[in-house]
Amino acid sequence: MKQQMDMMKLMEAFDTESECRAYLEELRWTKGISCPRCKGKTISRIAKRDQFDCDSCRYQFSVMSGTIFHDSHLPLPKWFVATYLICESRKGMSANQIKRVLGVSYKTAWYLCHRIRAAMTDVAGCKLTGTVEIDETYIGPRTTHRNQWKVKTPVIGIRQRGGHLHFIRADHNLNQAAINEIIEKNVAKSVDVIMTDESRLYNFETTKYHKAKHQSVTHSAREYVRGNVHTNTVESAFSLLKRGIVGTWHRISTKHLPAYLQEMTFRFNNRKNPFLFRDTMLKLIASPNLEYRKLTAA
């Protein structure tokens, strides 16, 4: 199904378990059903159990085997609705709201949201280039503590103008060396310009980016734009993240913060994708199951 999706189309097309399974089969096996164990192509369908039997190795499996749907007791139509709401809601969707929409317990909704969130990953190793803006913010409870990084969690935002966004949770002892390590993992050496504020965290003289043109604005002197030099692009992404935290999720633990950052960047980087629902479903199919005990482990 290559058509663009909206809520009405979703409800009409996937209101039964069989319709959802058929769609997952279409996405997972574009060249015909194959055994996930031996890759055999001679497959028999066990219609009464919604399973398949491999004639080569006798392995029995379903379209959900080996995916994030594995062992889920939640009906697939509810999975589809939750996935659509999360990937299409600009500021995200809280577990409490999912609970009310689907008519499930909070625990089920919370676990469901995190399983979907775990699958929403961008292509690994995607480094930003061109004109790149870098800034940091601090996520946590309101405080009047002067050294807010001691009680809040720092998040580094890196955004390529006209391109992708990366959010990275940093350690509390954020320093120049830690910033440089994060930038090296997320910014290509061929970058044209790096734009930051005047913070002493950003010094590229001893890094491989020393030949790149580094421009900065002095926020402490109320300088926010100087010609084409500014960090407004990455700051607008931070604004969206904070509205999600304050208005949607309300509170995020340090432990699970990377998952929320991952969700936000995936949705932001795919904001112009007309087939976002389909591509998110492909991510769910390709992702292994996330166990509840692993998610809640200390």
C-alpha positions as CSV (number, residue, x, y, z in Angstrom):
1,M,0.0,0.0,0.0
2,K,1.8,3.1,-1.3
3,Q,-0.9,5.7,-0.7
4,Q,-0.5,8.4,1.8
5,M,-2.2,7.6,5.1
6,D,-4.6,9.6,7.3
7,M,-6.7,8.5,10.2
8,M,-9.8,7.8,8.2
9,K,-7.9,5.6,5.7
10,L,-6.2,3.9,8.6
11,M,-9.5,3.0,10.3
12,E,-11.1,1.8,7.1
13,A,-8.1,-0.3,5.9
14,F,-6.9,-1.8,9.1
15,D,-9.9,-2.4,11.4
16,T,-9.5,-6.2,11.6
17,E,-6.6,-8.5,12.6
18,S,-6.5,-10.2,9.2
19,E,-6.2,-6.9,7.3
20,C,-3.3,-5.9,9.5
21,R,-1.5,-9.2,9.1
22,A,-2.0,-9.1,5.3
23,Y,-0.4,-5.6,5.3
24,L,2.6,-6.8,7.4
25,E,3.1,-9.7,5.1
26,E,3.1,-7.3,2.1
27,L,5.7,-5.1,3.8
28,R,7.9,-7.9,5.2
29,W,8.0,-10.3,2.2
30,T,8.0,-8.2,-1.0
31,K,9.3,-11.2,-3.0
32,G,7.2,-13.9,-1.4
33,I,7.1,-15.5,2.0
34,S,10.4,-17.0,3.2
35,C,11.4,-18.9,6.3
36,P,13.2,-16.6,8.8
37,R,15.3,-19.6,9.9
38,C,16.5,-21.2,6.7
39,K,15.3,-18.7,4.1
40,G,13.4,-21.5,2.4
41,K,10.7,-20.4,-0.1
42,T,8.5,-23.5,0.0
43,I,6.0,-22.4,2.6
44,S,2.6,-23.8,3.7
45,R,0.0,-21.6,5.3
46,I,-1.7,-22.8,8.5
47,A,-4.8,-20.6,8.2
48,K,-6.5,-21.5,11.5
49,R,-3.5,-20.4,13.5
50,D,-2.3,-17.5,11.3
51,Q,1.0,-19.2,10.9
52,F,3.3,-20.7,8.3
53,D,5.1,-24.0,8.1
54,C,8.5,-24.2,6.2
55,D,8.6,-27.4,4.1
56,S,12.4,-27.4,4.3
57,C,13.2,-27.2,8.0
58,R,9.6,-27.6,9.4
59,Y,9.9,-24.3,11.3
60,Q,6.6,-22.8,12.1
61,F,6.4,-19.0,12.2
62,S,4.0,-16.0,11.8
63,V,4.4,-12.6,10.2
64,M,5.2,-11.3,13.7
65,S,8.0,-13.8,14.5
66,G,11.4,-12.1,15.1
67,T,9.8,-8.6,15.0
68,I,8.9,-6.0,17.7
69,F,5.3,-7.5,17.6
70,H,6.5,-10.9,18.8
71,D,4.6,-12.2,21.8
72,S,2.3,-9.2,21.9
73,H,-1.2,-9.8,23.1
74,L,-2.4,-6.4,22.0
75,P,-4.6,-6.6,18.8
76,L,-2.8,-5.4,15.7
77,P,-5.4,-2.7,14.9
78,K,-4.4,-1.0,18.2
79,W,-0.8,-1.3,17.3
80,F,-1.5,0.4,14.0
81,V,-3.4,3.3,15.6
82,A,-0.7,3.9,18.2
83,T,2.0,3.9,15.6
84,Y,0.1,6.3,13.4
85,L,-0.5,8.7,16.3
86,I,3.1,8.6,17.5
87,C,4.7,9.1,14.1
88,E,2.2,11.8,12.9
89,S,2.0,13.9,16.1
90,R,4.4,16.7,15.8
91,K,5.1,17.0,19.5
92,G,4.7,13.3,20.2
93,M,1.9,11.4,22.1
94,S,1.9,10.6,25.8
95,A,1.2,7.1,27.1
96,N,-1.8,8.6,29.0
97,Q,-3.3,9.8,25.8
98,I,-2.6,6.4,24.1
99,K,-4.2,4.7,27.1
100,R,-7.4,6.8,26.6
101,V,-7.5,6.3,22.8
102,L,-7.0,2.6,22.8
103,G,-8.8,1.7,26.0
104,V,-5.9,-0.1,27.6
105,S,-4.1,0.1,30.9
106,Y,-1.4,2.7,31.5
107,K,1.3,0.0,31.8
108,T,0.3,-1.4,28.4
109,A,0.3,2.0,26.8
110,W,3.6,2.9,28.3
111,Y,5.2,-0.3,27.1
112,L,3.6,0.0,23.7
113,C,5.0,3.6,23.2
114,H,8.5,2.5,24.2
115,R,8.4,-0.4,21.8
116,I,7.4,1.8,18.9
117,R,9.9,4.5,20.0
118,A,12.7,1.8,20.0
119,A,12.1,1.2,16.3
120,M,12.1,4.8,15.3
121,T,15.8,5.1,14.4
122,D,17.5,7.0,11.6
123,V,20.2,5.5,9.4
124,A,23.2,4.8,11.5
125,G,26.4,6.7,10.6
126,C,24.5,9.6,8.9
127,K,27.0,12.5,9.4
128,L,25.9,16.0,8.8
129,T,27.7,18.4,6.4
130,G,27.3,21.7,4.6
131,T,26.3,24.4,7.1
132,V,25.9,22.9,10.5
133,E,24.6,24.6,13.7
134,I,25.5,23.2,17.1
135,D,24.0,24.2,20.5
136,E,23.3,22.7,23.9
137,T,20.3,22.7,26.3
138,Y,19.6,21.2,29.7
139,I,16.6,19.0,30.3
140,G,15.3,18.4,33.9
141,P,13.3,20.0,36.7
142,R,13.2,23.7,37.1
143,T,16.0,25.0,39.3
144,T,17.6,28.2,40.4
145,H,20.9,26.4,40.8
146,R,23.6,28.4,39.1
147,N,25.4,25.4,37.8
148,Q,22.3,23.8,36.2
149,W,24.3,21.0,34.5
150,K,24.7,19.5,38.0
151,V,21.0,18.8,38.3
152,K,19.9,18.7,34.7
153,T,20.9,16.5,31.8
154,P,22.7,18.2,28.9
155,V,21.4,17.6,25.3
156,I,23.5,18.5,22.3
157,G,21.6,19.6,19.2
158,I,23.3,19.4,15.8
159,R,21.3,20.5,12.7
160,Q,22.3,20.8,9.1
161,R,20.6,23.7,7.4
162,G,18.2,22.1,4.9
163,G,19.1,18.7,6.2
164,H,18.9,16.4,9.2
165,L,18.8,16.9,12.9
166,H,20.6,15.0,15.7
167,F,19.9,15.2,19.4
168,I,22.5,13.5,21.7
169,R,22.2,13.1,25.4
170,A,25.6,14.0,27.0
171,D,27.0,13.1,30.4
172,H,26.6,15.6,33.3
173,N,30.3,16.4,33.2
174,L,30.0,18.1,29.8
175,N,33.3,19.6,28.7
176,Q,35.1,20.6,25.5
177,A,36.5,17.1,25.1
178,A,33.1,15.5,25.4
179,I,31.6,18.0,22.9
180,N,34.4,17.3,20.4
181,E,33.8,13.6,20.7
182,I,30.1,14.0,20.0
183,I,30.7,16.3,17.0
184,E,33.2,13.9,15.5
185,K,30.6,11.1,15.6
186,N,27.9,13.3,14.0
187,V,29.5,15.8,11.7
188,A,31.4,15.0,8.5
189,K,35.0,16.2,8.2
190,S,34.0,17.9,4.9
191,V,31.6,20.3,6.7
192,D,31.7,23.8,5.2
193,V,30.8,25.9,8.2
194,I,30.1,25.2,11.9
195,M,28.0,27.8,13.7
196,T,27.7,28.0,17.5
197,D,27.2,30.5,20.2
198,E,30.2,32.0,22.2
199,S,30.4,29.1,24.7
200,R,33.9,28.0,25.5
201,L,32.7,24.4,24.9
202,Y,33.2,25.0,21.2
203,N,36.8,25.2,20.2
204,F,37.9,23.4,17.1
205,E,41.6,24.5,17.0
206,T,42.9,21.1,18.1
207,T,40.4,18.9,16.2
208,K,40.1,17.7,12.6
209,Y,37.5,20.5,12.1
210,H,40.1,23.3,12.6
211,K,40.1,24.0,8.9
212,A,36.3,24.5,8.8
213,K,35.0,28.0,9.0
214,H,33.8,28.4,12.5
215,Q,31.4,31.3,13.1
216,S,29.7,32.2,16.4
217,V,27.2,34.7,17.7
218,T,27.5,36.3,21.2
219,H,24.2,35.7,22.9
220,S,25.5,37.3,26.1
221,A,25.8,40.6,24.2
222,R,22.2,40.1,22.8
223,E,23.7,39.2,19.4
224,Y,21.5,36.5,17.9
225,V,21.9,37.1,14.1
226,R,24.8,38.5,12.2
227,G,24.0,38.2,8.5
228,N,23.8,34.5,7.8
229,V,25.4,33.6,11.1
230,H,23.0,32.3,13.7
231,T,21.9,29.2,15.6
232,N,18.2,29.8,15.2
233,T,17.7,26.7,13.1
234,V,18.9,24.3,15.8
235,E,17.2,26.4,18.6
236,S,13.8,26.0,16.8
237,A,14.3,22.2,17.0
238,F,15.1,22.6,20.8
239,S,11.9,24.6,21.1
240,L,9.9,21.8,19.6
241,L,11.5,19.3,21.9
242,K,10.8,21.3,25.0
243,R,7.1,21.8,23.9
244,G,6.9,18.0,23.6
245,I,8.3,17.6,27.1
246,V,6.2,20.3,28.8
247,G,3.0,19.9,26.8
248,T,2.9,16.2,25.9
249,W,5.2,13.9,28.0
250,H,5.4,16.3,31.1
251,R,8.3,14.5,32.6
252,I,11.1,12.4,31.2
253,S,13.6,10.4,33.2
254,T,17.3,10.6,32.5
255,K,17.3,6.9,31.8
256,H,14.7,7.1,29.0
257,L,15.7,10.5,27.6
258,P,17.7,9.0,24.7
259,A,14.6,7.1,23.5
260,Y,12.5,10.3,23.4
261,L,15.3,12.2,21.6
262,Q,15.4,9.3,19.1
263,E,11.7,9.5,18.5
264,M,11.8,13.3,18.1
265,T,14.6,13.3,15.6
266,F,13.1,10.5,13.6
267,R,9.8,12.3,13.3
268,F,11.5,15.6,12.6
269,N,13.8,14.2,9.9
270,N,10.8,12.5,8.2
271,R,8.4,15.5,8.5
272,K,8.2,15.8,4.8
273,N,7.9,12.1,4.1
274,P,4.4,11.4,2.6
275,F,4.8,7.7,3.5
276,L,5.9,8.1,7.1
277,F,3.4,5.6,8.5
278,R,4.5,2.9,6.0
279,D,8.2,3.5,6.7
280,T,7.6,3.4,10.4
281,M,5.9,0.1,10.1
282,L,8.9,-1.2,8.1
283,K,11.0,-0.1,11.1
284,L,8.8,-2.1,13.5
285,I,9.0,-5.2,11.3
286,A,12.8,-4.9,11.2
287,S,13.2,-4.3,14.9
288,P,13.6,-7.2,17.5
289,N,11.3,-7.4,20.4
290,L,12.0,-5.1,23.4
291,E,11.3,-7.0,26.6
292,Y,9.5,-5.2,29.4
293,R,12.1,-6.4,32.0
294,K,14.9,-5.0,30.0
295,L,13.1,-1.7,29.5
296,T,12.5,-1.4,33.3
297,A,15.8,-2.7,34.5
298,A,17.9,-0.4,36.7
